[in-house]
Amino acid sequence: MTAALSGIRIIDFGQYIAGPLAAVMLADNGAEVIHVDPPGGPRWRHPADAFYNRGKQRICLNLKDAADRSTATRLIESADAVIENFRPGVMERLGLSAAELCARLPRLIYCSIPGFASDDPRRGVPAWEGVVGAATDTYARVGQITTPADGDDAARPVYTALPLASNFAAFHAATAIVMALIARERDGVGQRIEVPMFDAMFELIGANGISVDGDYRMARSRGTSTYVCADGRRILFNSTSTPRFKRWFAAAAGTDTPTPELFLTRTAEQWEKGINTAGGPTAMVRTASEWLANEHARTRGTIARLDDPELGPTWMPGVLIHLSDSPGVIQPRHLPDADRAAVTAQLATLEGSAKAFRKTQEIDEHTSPSTVPVMSNGPLAGIRVLDLTQVVAGPCTGRILVEYGADVIKINDPHPESLTAAVSLSGRPTDPGNQQHEHLNRGKQTLLLDLHAPEAREVMDRLLERTDVLMQNFAFGQAQRYGISYEQLRQRRPEIVYFSLSAYGYGGPMQAYRGFEGNAQAAVGLMDRFGGDGPPLGQPYLLDDYGTGIRGAFAIGLGVYHRLKTGRGQHVNISLVETATTHSAAFLIEYEGATHTEPRGIQARGTGPLQRLYRASDAWLFVGSDSTDRLRNVAELSDLADVDPAALESALESRFATHTTADWTPRLLAAGIGAHRVERVEELMQDAWVRAHGLSLVQSIEGLGDMTMPGVAARMSRTPLRVGAAVRPPGADAPQILEAIGLVDRLDDLLASGAISMTEPSRSAG
């Protein structure tokens, strides 16, 4: 079997996290990636380089040197795609202009991942992770984790060490590149892609950016309800707020009422196994080290060991996308410049082969960007998707497929007894605190179909006849009971791309365990890290749900691209914990002698005095710099450049408190120091620039009114993402859907039998 991206060549100029992570996602799935380091090696010297640059060839080039720049140009000429995450304008100044390269190389896909967009007034801001985090409300105070030590400082931000802006930008960039490859496979032309870290964070903001009439209702964190068990460990137990959850818990505990005293009667591991075996989503709060050693994670391949040339045997995130017909393979990293001879020899070979170089050198009327119109209907135009997923992650994937041009039908159960109101499958705004249906299902047709009903079989069969991609996240084994497992469907539709999403992933002892956002955070060590020395706490935003949503679109894109190349479908499956594992990648590196010193707990302000949150006289701001020497260029701070590092943080705290954020920000930026005020999501969603660029948009919702919600993040020059039309109430599109499959004359019978409903699901059942 050949990996999905076999034969695709990527030149990776990325540094730190965003660029290298996007490239490693492609390398893990078969792409040949050449990583270009600056002289002396990567800018970020960290053991996590073993993950972020694994499976790549490496060469060091000084892009300011004419000879090395010529080598870089030749590499680009040999490539299918380029990835870089410099500030806007840097590559142009180096003589590697994206516009000029794409005009000369019409098949080239050029992806930029800047901190702020090329048309953002902040385009020149040094966009350190923390700077973008401050700009997107990542560190805003979460009310339920106030501690007595906080006093009256309720607005104090809370730092998380997770590189969320880099990760979400990388997820979107890798997805956009695969979609651009699909578009190129169809018409032969590449394009430019820009995925700013700031823009990508609106995907993570997600439901927290949804409002009606200015009312923002979503909580900022998840998974704070933990119980101490007999062994002193903690268990995250989701809820008994629905009849099914109560039944499952009662089957495991002998009562349907959880109490702190009850959980003290068993160990955390016993509770985890017992409740999950009964069907209830429950997770033991693990540390990162425990997840690295977890039997399920290793059996599934979510955690793998590679023999690193510097660190030796090293445990790290493993295979994170599972494809049955085109599986990827992970390989150890090479050290910087280890492949100089091989890369230059390969270039010479390619340049000596007219056939190999034809794809980038020939420009004619059929392939010139100036003669090929914008593909307004998207790379996935004509791809029909049946979205059977529930809650957040799966529907998010379906919405992103719409944005890339797919036609998606969303199927929900007319009788949603199984889920809590907070994460209901329809998410209608009749539930205070939840309006996710409108955001997650934007652009989809909606159908309420009871898959348990015999009368629903004909509807499903007709739908499947015209389906290219099926998405499901049923409990383990449930799809087979419905007659729609991959093994069952591939017998009659071998070309179908079948997508499965679960909490922990298939293969391993936890494959049948149910789970939500909080479970993934608990299992992988995210809650332990955020809680620090105190009780475990949920990280800000739904980082695993929305991250899995993008990764799902990436995985399906790989399946569709492979089908275009081979005509074959396959089973694609991913999990929530694999997203949590990717978010934690910088801290999930274990080797002999490894030490972990990342910031932990809600008292953390940053990684050190030069990458930290500080309080100005009026508000908080994040300050990011790579050197104390830059302080010499700020009059009020110049004398601190030589202060002992141990005392620098306190000294900077005192100085920053003397002026406002508006005073400090331009002075710091003029000195080459990144800085940004800590913003609030409520103001961010109303910001004029954000609105003008489609990162926040308003849709008129039937039966509700005008709703504000996040827009789209990735920018593609030839296949721009589309914002799906406002979704109708659950089930409202039944007549149109049935007409398209020739069953509209059965509508009344199907309604009478209960197989189909056009009435919004009742909330009385939870």
N, C-alpha and C positions, 0 to 999 in steps of 0.2 A: 504493500500500500504506500502511496506517495502522499506526503504532507500537503495540506491545502495550498500553501504558498510556495511550493517547490518551483524553482525556476525564476522566482522574483528576486531582484537584486536591490538592496536598500543601502544608501549611504547615510550614516547617522553622525551628524555633527553635534548631537545633543550633549549637554553637560548637566551635572547635578541629577535631577530625578525625572522631570517630565519627558524630555526627549529620549533619554535612554530607556525609560519604561515603555514608551510607545514602541520603540524599536525592538525591545526584547519580547514584547507580545507578538510581534511579527516573526522574529527569529524562532521563537518557541514553536511556531506553526509552519516552519519550513523555509522561510525566506533566508536568502544569503545576505547577511548584514555586515557591512564594513564600518566599524566605529572609528571616527577620527578624533584623536586626543590632541590637545595642544602640546607643545614641547615640554617634556618633563612629566607628562601624564595627566590624569583627570584633575579638574579643578576641585572636585570634592574627594578628598582622601578618606575613604571609609571602607570598612570590611564589606559593606553592602554592595560595593562594586562587583563582588563575586556573583551577586544576583542580577543587578541592573545591566551588566555588560557580558553576561554569559552567552555562549553560543555565537559570538561575533568574532570576525577577524578584526585586528586592530593595527592602526598605523598612526604615528604622531606627525602632524603637519603644522607648520607655522604659516597661517593663512595671510600673514603680512609679508611673507617672503615670496618673491615672484616664482621661483622654481617650485616651491611647495604648493603655491596657489594653482600653478599649472597642473600639478598632479591632482589636486582637488577637482579641478575642472574636468580633467580626463575621467576621474572616477564618476562624476555626475553624468558625463556623457555615456557612460556604460550602464547607467542605473535605470531602474523602473521608477524609483521614488527617492526623494531626499527628505530628511527630517532635520530640523534645527530649532533651537529654542533660545536664540539670542533676542535682544531687544530689537524692535523694528528699526531698519536702516543699517544695522551692523553688516549684514551680508552684502548689501549694496556698496557700502564703503570699502569692503574687501574685494570688490570686483566680481562678486558672485550673485548678481541681482537675480531674484526669482523671475521678474518680468522678462528679462533678456534671455535667461536660460529656457524658460517655457516657450518663448517665441521661437527660439532656435531648435528646441527639442520637443516637438509637439506631443510626444507620448509621455513626457515626463510628468510625474505627480510630485509636486513640491509642497511640503507641509511645514508651516511655521507654527511654533508654540510659544509666543511671547507672553510676558506677564500681563501686559495691557495691549490692546489692539493697536494696529498701525494707524487708525483714525481716532484713537482715544487721546484726549488731552494729556493723559498720564503716560503716554507711550515711552517717554524717556526715563521714567522712574525705575530705579533698580528694584526689580520686582522679586525680592526675596519671598520665600514661602510665607513668612509672617506678615509681610507687607500686604500681600494679596488676601491673606486670611483676615486681616483687620479691615480691608476694604469691602469684605463680603460678610461681615457679621459672624464669622466663625468663632470669635472669642467673646461674644457678648455674654453677659451674665445670665446664668440659668437659675431661676428663682429657687427651685427646690433643693439646691445644693448649697445654700447659704449656711455658713458655720458661725458659731458664737464669736469667733475671733474677727469676723468681718466688721463688727460694729455697725455703723450706719452706712458703710460703703457698699450699698446694694448694687451699684453700677460697676463694680470692679470686674473686669473681664477675666475669663478663665482660659488659659493656654492649653492647647492640645499639641502634642509632639507629632501627631500624624500629618504627613504632607498632603493634605486633602486637595488643595488647589492643583498641585503637580499631578496627583493621581487622576483626578477627574479630567484634567486636560489631556493626559496621556490616554485615558480610556477613549475619550472622544476622538483624539487624533488617530489612534490605531483603527477605530471604527470607520472614520472618514476615509482613510487610505484604502481600506478594503472596499468600501463602496465606490471609490474612484476607480479602483481596479475593475470592478464589475462594469462601471460605465465605459471604461476603456475597452473592455472585452467586447462590448456591444458596438462601439463606433470607432475605436482605434485612437482616441485622443485623450491625453491627460489633462491636468488642470492644477490650479493653485488652491491650497487649503490653508486657512488660518484658524487656529483654535487657541485664543488667548486664555490664560489661566483664570483671569477675572471672569470672562464670559462663561467658562466651563463650570464655575461655581454655582451658577444659577440652576444647573441640573441638581446639585446637592441641596440647594436651598429648597427646591421642590415644594412640598406642601406648606412649608413655613412661609412661602411667598404668596400663598393663596389668600385672597380676602374678598369679601362682599361688603360694599359700603365701608371700606376701611377697617373691617373687623378681622383681625388675624387671630386664629383660634388654636393653631397647632402648638403642642408643647415642643420645647427645644431639645429634649433628650429622651432616651428610651432606656428601659431595663433597669430601673432603680429599685424594684421590689424584690429584694433578696432576703433569704432567711438563713440564719445560722443553724447548722446541722450538728449531729452528735460529735463529729470529729473536728468541730471548729471551722470547717469549710462552709462556704455559702452556696446556696442554690438559687437560681433565678427561676421563679415559677410565674408563668404568664398571668393566669386568671382562672376564676371559676364563674365568669360572668355570663356564660352561655350554657344551655342544657348539656351539650356534648362535653364541654370542658368539665362540668360538674360530675358527669357520669365517669369520665376517665379518671378524674382525681379520686373519686369515691372508690373506684375499682382498685386503685393502688394504695389508698390510705385508710379505707374503711369508713371514711366520713367525707362529706363534700364541703367541709369548712376548714380551710387552712388556718392554722394559728402558729405563732412562734414556738409554743410548747410542743406542738405536734412534730415540727421539723427536727426538734432536738432528739427524737426517738430513733433516728437512723442517720447514717453517714450521708454526705452529699452524693457520693457515687451510688449508694443504694437508692436514694430518692430519684436520681437522674434515670437510672435504669428502670426502676419500678414504674414511675409515672409515664415515661416514654413507651414502655412496653404496653401499658394500658391505652396509649394513644395521645397522651397529653404532652404539649410542647414544653419541655423543661431542660435547663442546662446547668451544669455545675460551673461555677466561676473558676476558670483556669488561668494560670499564668502563661506567658508566652513560651517559657521553657517547657511547660507541660504540654502545650499544643504541639511543639516541635517533636515531642516524644510520643504523641498520642497514636494509639494503634490504628484507629480509623483513618486519621490524616495520612499516615504512612502507607497503609494498605491501598487507599484510594489514589495515592500519589500526590495529594495536596501538599505534603511535605516530602522532600526527596534529598538524597545525599549525592553530592558531586565531589569529585577529587579536584580541589582548587589548586592551581600551581603555586600559590603563595601560602594559603591557609591550611592546606592539606584537606583531609576528609571534612566536608562542611555540609551541615543540614541547613536547608533553606526552602522557600516556597518552591513547589514542584510544578507538575502539570496543572494548569489552571483552566484550560479549555479541553474538553474531552470529545473527540470526534471518532466515530466508529470506523469510517472508511478512509479518512485522511488524517490520522493522528500525527501530532507533532512529536518532536523528540528534543529534550533539553540536553545541552552540552555544557561542560565547564567553560569558564571564561578563559580568554587568552590575556596575557599581561600586555600593558601598553607597548606598542611598536613591535610586538612579537611577530607580526605578519608582514612587515615592510617588504621583504624580499619576495614573498609569495604574491602579495597584492600588486607590486609593480610588474612582476613577471606576467601575471594574469592580464594586466592592462595591455602589455605589449602583444600578447596573444590575441586579445579581443580586437585591438586596433589593426592587426594584420589579417583579420577575417572580415571581409566585406559583408558576408552573410550575417554574422553575429551583430555587426554594428548597424545593419540596415534599418532596424526599428527606430533608432534615434537620429540617424543622419539624413534619411530621406524625407523631404517635405514636398507634398504635392497637393493638388486641389482637394483631394479627398481627406487629407489628414491635417491640413493647416488649421490652427485655432481660429484664424480670421475667417475661414469659410465654413466652419462647423458651428451651428447655432447652439445656444445654451439649451441643455436638456432640461426643460422646465418641469417635466413630469418626474424627474429623479432617476437614480440608478436602478431602483427596484420597481420601476413602472411595469405594470403587468403581472407582478408577483402577487399572488393571492394568499393571504395569511388567515388562518383560523386561530384566534387567540382564546384559549380556554383557561388561561391563568387567572389567579385571584390575588387579592390584597394589593401589594405595591410593586415589587420587583418585576414580575412577569408583565403586568399591564404597562409598566414603564417601557419595557423592551418593545412591546407592540406599538406604543405611541412613537417611539423613535423610528421604527420601521415605516410608519406612516410618513414621518418627516423626510425619509429617503425615497418616498414615492410608492410604497406598497399599498395595496388595498387590503384593509384589515376588518374582519368581522369579529366583534367581541361577544363571546357567549358567557352568560351568567346563569346561575341557578335561580329559578323563580321563588325558591323556598330556602333562603339562606339562613338556616338554623345553626350552622356550624361555626360562624365567626362572630367575634365581638363587634359591637357597634363602631368602635374606634378604628377597626380595620376591615369594615364590611366589604363584601365583594362588589357592591355597587357604589358605595361611598357617597350616596346622595346627601345633599346638604340639610335634609330633615334631621340629621344627627348633628347636634352642636359639636363643633370641633373637627368636623370632617367634611371637606368638599373635594376629595381626591378624584372622584369619578370624572369630573369635568376636566381635570388636568391630565390624568393618566390615560383617559380614553378619547382624548381630543382627536378628531379626524377619523374615528372608527364608526362603523355601523354597529348597532347594538341589538342583541337578540337574547331574550330570556327563554332558555330551553332546558327542560328537566331531563337530564340524561338517564335518569332511572325509569322514565316512562317508556313503555314499549313503542308508543306512537312516535317517539322522538327518533327512532332508529332510521326511518326513511329520510327524515330531514338531514341527519348526520351523514348518511350515505351519499345523498345528493351534494351536500356541501363538500365532502371529501373528494368527490369526482373532479372538482375544479380547484382543489387546494394545492398550493406549492409548498407551503410551510405550515406545519401544525405546532402550536405551542401549548404545553400543559405543565402544571405543577401540582397535580393530584398527589394525595398520599401514596406511598409506595404500594404498587400493585393495583391501585384503583383503576388506572387506565385500561389494564387488561380486563378487569371486570366489566368495563363499559364496552369492550371489544375494539378499543382504539389504541392499544399499545403499539410500539414501533414494530415489534415482531409480527403483529397481526396486520398492520397497515402496509408494510413493505411487500407483502405477498401480492397485493393488487396495485400498489403504487410505489414501485422501486425507486422512482425519482423523487419521492417526497423528502423534504428536509424536516426532520422531526426533532423538535426542541423540548427537552425536559429540564425543569428547574426544581431543585429541592433545597432543603436547609443544609444538609451535610454532603450530598452527592452519593451516587450509587457506587457500591463496592465498599465493603467494610462493615463493621458491626453497628454503626450508627446510621446506615442507609435508610432505615424505615422511620427514623425519628423525625417528627414534625418540628418546625421552628420558624421563628420570625426574626426581625431585626435584633431584638435583645438577645436571643439565643446565640446568634452568630457572634455578637460582641462578647458575650460571656465565655463562649467556648474557646475563642482564639486568644484571649488575653487583653482585649480592648478595655473591658470594664475594670479589670484589675489595674491596668496602667492609669486610667483616668481617676480611679479612686485613690491610688497611691497608698499611703499608710492608713487611710480611713476606709469606710465601707466602699465596695465596688460601685461604680457609677457609669451610666450610659453616656457615650460620647455625643457631641452635638450633632444635630441633624440625623437623617436616616441614611447614613453613609454607606451601609451595606445594601439596603434596598435599592437606592438610586444608582449606586455603583454597579450592582448586579444588573440593573436595567440596561445600562450602557454596554456592559460586558456581554449581555445576552444578544444585543444587536450586533456586536462584533462577532460573536460565535455563529449566529445565523448568517451573517455576511460571509463568513468563511465557508459555510455549507452551500450557500447560493453560488459563490464564486467557483467552488469545486464542481458543482453541478453544471455550470456553464462550460467548464473545461472538459468534463467527462461524461455528462448525461446521467450521472448517478446521484441519488440522494444518500442520506445517512442519518444516523442518530447523533445529535449534538446535545451534550448535557453539561451543566454548570451548577454551582451551588452558592448559597449565601456565604458560607464559611470561606470559600475560596476568594471571594471579594474581600472579606475581612483579613484574610491572610495576605493579600496583595497590599492592602492599606498598611499592614504591619511589616512589610518586607524589610525595611531598614533595621528592624529590631529582631527579626526572625532569622538570624545568622548565627549558627552554633558551630564552633570548632574548638579544638584544644587550645585552652588559654583565653578564650573569648571573655570579654567583660562588657557589661551593658550599663551605660550611664545616662540613658535618655531621661528627659524630664518626666516626672511622675506626679500625679495628684493635682488637686485643684488650686493649690497654693503656688504652683509653678507659673513663672511669667515668661519663660523663654529658655533658650539653650545656653545663654551666657549674656554678659553685659552688652555685647554688640548685636545680639539677636534677641530682642526682648520688648515686652510691653512696659511702657512708662506712663505715669500720670502727669499730664501737663496741668496748668492752672485751671483749665476749664473742662478737660475731657482726657480720655486715654488715647495713646497712639503707639504704634509699633515702630521700632527703629531697627534697621538692618544694615550691617556693614561687614566688610571682610577684613578691615584693618583699623587699628586705633590711629594710624597716621592720618586718616581722613578727618579726625576730630580737629586737627591743626587748622583746617580750613573753615572752621566755625568759630567766630570770635569768642563767643560765650563759653566754648568748650575746649579751646586750644590748649589750655594749661593741663587738661586731663589726659592728653595723649601719652604722657609719661607716668601716669599714676599706676601704682602696683595693681595688677589685674584683680587681686582679691578685694581691693577697695574701690575699684572702678564703678561697679554696679551701684553702690550706695552714693557715690559722688554724682553719678549721672542722675539718679533719682532726685537728688536735691536740686540740681540745675534745671532739669526739665519742669519741675514744679513751679518755676518762676515766670513762665510765659505760656501763652495759649498754644493750642495745636496749630492755629493759623499763623502764629509767629514762627514756630519752630519748623514747620514743614518746608517752606521754601528755602530756609537757611540750610537745612540738612540736605535737601536735594541739590542745591548749588555746590555742595561739598562732595557730591557723589555718594551720599548716604541715603538709603531707602527709608521712606517714612510715610505713614498713612494713619489718619485718624481712625479709631475704631467706630465703624458705622453700625447703624441699626437697620435690620431688614425692612422695617416698615417705611423708613425714608428711602432706602435703596430702591424699592419697587416703584416708588413715585418719582425717582430721579429723571430729569429731562433727557439726559444722554442715554441712560438705560432704556427708557421708553422709545426713544428715537431709533435705537439700534435693535429693537425687537427682543431684548432680554427680559423685558416685562411687557405684557400685553393685556388687553381687556377684550373679553368676549361676552356677547349677550347670550345668556343661558336661558333656555326655555323654562318657564315656571320659576325663575329665580331672579333674573336681572343681570346687571353687568358684574362680571367677576374678573379680578386681577389675578394673573398667574404668570409663572416664568415662561419664557419663550424658548428659542433654540440657540445653541451655543456655537456649533461649528459653522464656519464660513467656507463655501466652496464656489469657485469662480464660474464653473460651467454647469454644475448640477446643484444649485442652491437648495438648501433644506426648505421645505414648505411647512407652514403652520397649518395643522389640520383644522377643519371647520369645527365649530362648537358641537360637542356630542349631544345627542338628544337624551331624554330620560331613558333609563334601562328598559329595553324591549320595544322601544318606539319604532324601530326600523323593520319589524317583522314582516309587514306586507311587501316591502321592497326586496328584502332578502329572499322571501319565498317566491316572489315573482321571478327573480333571477335564476332560480333552480327549478322552475316549473311546478311549484306546489302552492301557488297562491290560492287555487281553488280549494285547498285543504285547510285554509286558515281557520275557518269557523270550527271545524271538527277538532283541530289541534288545540284551539282555545278551550273548547268545551271539555276536552279530555284532561286539560292541565299540562299537557306536554309543552305548550308555549303559553307565555303570558305577555300581556301588554300593559300590565298594571305594575307600578313600582313595588318592589318587595316590601313587605311589612317589616317594621322595626320591632314589633312586639316580641319576636322570638330572639332578639339580640343580634 
